[in-house]
Amino acid sequence: MTDALSVAALGYGFIGEAHANALARLPQFFPDAPDVSRDVLVGRDETAAREAADRFGFDRVETDWRDAIEDVDVFLNLGPNHVHVEPTVAALEAGVHVLCEKPLAPTVEGAERVVDAAEVSDATAGVVFNYRFLPAVQHAKDLLDAGDLGTVRHVRFQYLQDWLVDDDAPWTWRHDAERAGAGALGDLGAHSVDLARFLVGDLERVSGHLATFTEERVPEGGGDPRPVTVDDAFTAQAEFESGALGTFEASRCAPGRKNGHTFEIDASEGALAFDLQRPNELEVKYPDARGFETVLVTEDADPYGEHWWPPGHVLGWEHSVVHQDYEFLSAVADGSEASPDVRDGLAAQRVLAAVAASDERGEWVSV
């Protein structure tokens, strides 16, 4: 592909800004990436969208996503959860390549609609699970796939944040089951489930428990309290198809935890540990070693290391988005499948739905 890929993006909040930053970084740090034209930014508020478009480097704005997908090659669906399905399906039906933010849909049925559309479309369809693209996580994947640590036996995933500790924190769309689908389960648990599948394999069954600590909140700016219809936290036990055991925990009410995404993987001959708040480090217990070794994953030979700074000059959270956008756009240019693709988004959604069903039924649920 020689012409620049024209891109439309829905959403200009935190995630939209992260992807706009990624698109701007690609020409400098990934010279083999496809050329990209930031064509149109979509937002309901035209004034706010124009201001964001000026900052992000987009040429024009639209207030209706239907108008945005008419003349572009790539659609980045970075809006709230309840607008993931319809625009994504419409874009795929129009032959437009789509990268959709996680969760792929608020429900399994919605995610299945996206996958069905992708399977009959000639377009590339990916889902945003950017933590796969951290160099330390990629290094963990390489070690596990090579069999260097033996057979995985037990894994533990946590994702803890503290932005809802205060009962007076305002109500947002993220507290509404119709728009968000789930709370900490879908918002944070989706990332953990995807990393678990990426590193260890598919899950067989789960046993989950959800909790809502604050039953209603007042919207920002005031007004009557609105009910919180999603979970604040969840825990789950899991069994993988391989027979490995797993535990999952996520909370948006964990004091002092800003973005504490961690995992520990115990295998028959070694172990791994990772903390997103120290994203350049992987703790490795090698076979025959007495304890863990801290590996700084910043060498030129490390995943994506040759694209950035000299060894020891660390990367941040935003680089995971750059890496995912690079891989997705390269797949579009090559005519290959995205990884992760929308089937990965559906697989994660099925696990999350099984956790919720287990909480309702009080029993183990097959995925």
N, C-alpha and C positions, 0 to 999 in steps of 0.2 A: 504494500500500500504506500503510494507516494504522496497523496494529498493529505492535508492535515485532517484529523478527526474532529468534527464539530461536536461540541459537548453542550448539553443542557443539564442544569442541576436544579433539583427541587429542594429548597431549604437553604437558609443562610444563617442558621444558628451555629452552635458549637461544632457540630459535625460538618455542616456545610463549609464553615471556615477552614476546618482541617483538610477537607478535600480540595478546596481552592488553593490552599497553601501547597498541597502535594502537586497539583497540576503546574503550579508556578515553579516548583523546584526541579521537575523532571528534566527540562532541557539542559540545566547546568550540571546535574549530578548523574543523570542517566542518558548520555548522548545517544544511546541506541534505542531509546524509547520512541514510540511514534510521535510525530508532531501533533499537537493538540491546539484547537481553537476554542477558547472559552466564549461560547456564542451567547447563551441565554440563561438567565437566572430567574427562577420561578418563586414567587411569594404572593400571598394574598394582599398584603399591604404594599401598594405600588411605590409609595414614597420610601418606605424602609427598604424595599427590594432594590430601588435605584441607588440608594446610598451604599448598600452592601455590594452591588454590582460594580460600583466605582472602586471600592476598596479591594474587591476580589479580582478585578480585571476582566469582568464579563462585558460583552458588547452591548447587550440590551436586556430588558426584563419583560416578563409576561406574568399576568396574574392568574392564568388558567393553564394548567399543565398540558391540556389538550392542544393548545396552540404551540407549546414549546417543543413537542415531539414531532411536529410535521416535517421539519427540514433539517434534522440533526442526525448524526451517526450514533451518538452515545448519549444515554440518559442516566444520570446519577440520581437515584431516588433516595434522598437524604431527609425526607420529611418525617413527621410523627408516625407512630406505628399504624394508625388507622388509615393512612393514605399510602401504605406500601403496596397493597394488592392491586387496586384498580389502575393506577398509572403504570405500574410495572407490566401488567397483563396487556394493556393497550399498546404500550411501546413495543413489546415483543410481537404482538399481532401485526404491528406496522413494520416489523423487520429492524427495529432499532435495538442496538445492544444496550443492556441494562446492568448496572451494578446497584443493588438495593441494600440499604442499611438493614442491620439486624434489629429485632427478629424479622424474618422474612414476612410474617403476617401475625396478627394477633391470635389467630386460631390455626389449627391443623388444616381445616377445610380451606381457609384462605391460602395457606402455603401450598396446598395441593393444586389450587387453581393456577398459581404462578408456575409450578412445575409442569402442569399440563400445557400451559401456553408456551413454555420454553421448549418442550419436546417436539412441538410442531412448527416452531419458528427456526429460521436460519440464523437468527441473531445469537450472540454470546450472552449468557445470563449468569451473573455472579452475585454473591452476597457478601456483605462487609463483615468479615471476622478478622479484623486487622491484627489481633494479637498473634495469629499464626506467623506473622511476618517480622516479628522481633528476632534479631540475630540469635539471642540466647535460646529462644524457643525453637528456632530452626536447628540450632546445634543439639538441643535435647532430642529432637526428632531424628537427627542423623545418628546419634548414639544408640537410640532405641532400635531404629531400623537395622542398624549394623549388627545387633545382637551383642554389643559389647558389655551390656550389663545383665544379660541373661533374660529370663522370663519375668514379665511384669506380674506382680502378685497383689499389690495393694496401692491405691492412689487416694489422695486427699486434695480436694479443691476448695478454696475459700475465695469469696469476693465480698469485701467489706467496705462500706462507705458510711459517712456520718451526717449527710446533709439533711436527714429527717429525724435526727435525735430530738430536736426541739419540737414540742407539740404545737408551737406557734408558727412553725415553718409553713408557708402558704400552700394552698391547694393548687395543683396544676393538672394538665391533661394526663400526666403520668399516674395520677391517683384514680383514674376513671377506667374501669374494666372495658367499657365499650371502645375506648380510643386506644388504650395501652395494651389490652389483652391480659396483662399480668403486671405485678410490681417488681420486686427484687428478683422474682423467679425468671421473668422474661428479660428484664433490663440487664441484670448481672449474670444470672444463671445461664443465659444463652451463651455467653462467652466461655464460661467454664465447661459447659457441656460440649461445645465445639472443640475446645482444646483437648478435652478428654478423648473425644472421637479421633481427633487428629493424631494424638500421641499414642493412644492405647488401643483404640478400636471401638466398635459399636457396643452399645449397652443392651443388655437382655431384659432386665426388669429393675424396678425401683420401688422404694418405699419412702414416701415424703410427708413432710409436715410444714404447713404454712401458718403464719401468724400476722395479724394486723394489730399494731400496738396503739395507734391513734385512729379512732373510728371516724372522725370528721375533722376538716380543716377549713380555714377561711381563705378565700381566694386573695391573691395579691391585689391590693387596692381596696380591700374591704368587701362588705356584703354579707349575706347569710352563709353560715357554714355549709359545706357540701360534704356528702358522705365519701369516705375513702373505700372504694370497692375492690382494691387490689391488696396484695400482701406487702408488708414491710420487710419480711424476712422469711427464709425457708431453710430447712435442712432436709437431706435425703441420703439414704443408703442406696447402693446400686451394685448390681452384678453385671459384669461385662460378658459378652459372648465368649471371650477367651477363658472365662472363669475367674478373672481378677475381681477383687473386691474394691468398692469405691465409696467415698463419702463426699458430699457436696454441702456447702453452706454459703448463703449470701444474705446480706443485710444492708439496708440503707439507714440503719439506726445503730451503728457501731461507733461509739465515741472515740475520737482520735484517729479514725481510719479514713483517710481522704480517698484513696483509690487502691486499697490493699488486695490486689489479685495475686494469690499465691497457689502453687501446687507442689506436692511432694509425691514422688513415684518410687515405690520400693520394688526392686526386682530381685531375682534369685542370687545375683552376684554383684549387685551394686545398687545405687539409688541416685535420684536427682531431686533438687529443690530449687524453686524459682520464686521471686517476689517482684511484681511489676514496679514497685517503688524503688527497686534497684535493677533496672531493666537490662543493664549491660553485663550482669553477673549471673552465672549458673553454678550452683553448688553441685558437685559431682563426687559421689563415693565410688571410686574405681575398684574393680576386683583386686583383692589382696592389700588394698590401702587400709590404714587403721581408722581413718575418718574422712570427712568431706574436704574437698579442695575447692576453693573459690576460683573459678575460671572467668577471666575477663574476656568477653567475646567481642573484641574490637580489632582483631588482626585482619590484614588484607585477605588472608585465606578463609576467614570466617564468613558466614552468609552475609552478603551485601557489603562487606567490609571494604572492598576495593573502590566502592563508589563514594565514600565519604572522607573522613579525616585520618590523620596518622594514628597508629595504634595507641590506645589509651585515651584518645579524645572522644569521649563517649557520645552516644546518641540518646535521643529522648523519645517520649511517647509518640510525637507527631511523625517520626520516621517510619513507624509501622504502617501508617496510612500512605506515605509516599511509596513504600515497598508494595503494598497491595495494589495501589492504582497503577504502578508500573507493570506489575504482572498481569493485571486485568486488561489494560490497554494493549499490552504486547500480545495477549491472546486474541483480542479483537483484530489486531493488525495481521496476525498469522492465520486467522480463521480456525483457531483451536478452542477447546473448551476452557472455561474459567475454572480456577481452583482456589478457594472453594466455590462451588456452583450452587444453584438454587436447590439442588437435591440435598446438599449439606444443610441448607437452611431448613428444609422440610424435616430432615432427620433430627435436627436439634429441637424443632418444634414438637415433634412426636414425643421426645423425652420429657420436655417441659410439661406437656399435656398429661403424660403418665404420672408425673410427680403430683400435679394438681388433682388428678383422679384418685391417686392413692390417699391423699389427704382427706378427700371427701368420703372415701369408702373404708378407710382404716385398714387397708391391706396392701400387700405387694401387688403391683400392676406390671404386666408385660408391656414392653415398648412396642 
